[in-house]
């Protein structure tokens, strides 16, 4: 897989995946996440997320042309697949790694789940910043 023009391999080791990430970057990325979007890995790296973290969360997501809800679109045109990071999956990764409680499990819709996960992450960031902390 290529990120920022470099070939990188997925790591299987799970060690403090968010350690060292600034709370400002975490907030900005969380605010960009919804329940539906597939995010560009290069843009996530540019935002400040570490390459190994982005690679671990990058996947090939395929369209299912049987329904518009399962079809991927780029600039209004359907595409067979996209390589990227699913925004809702990224929020769930943040929630899990930070160990925060989220009400997302009480919702069926991806948008509502994303709202709940984002709120939990942003609350955690606010609490950390209140203590003077600047990084995860």
Secondary structure, DSSP 8 states (H G I E B T S, - for coil): -EETTEE-------S-TTTT-BHHHHHHHHHH--SS-EE-HHHHHHHT--HHHHHHH-EEEE--TTSGGG-EEETTEEESEEEEEEHHHHHHHHHHHHT---SGGG--SHHHHHHHHHHHHHHHHHHHHHTT--B-
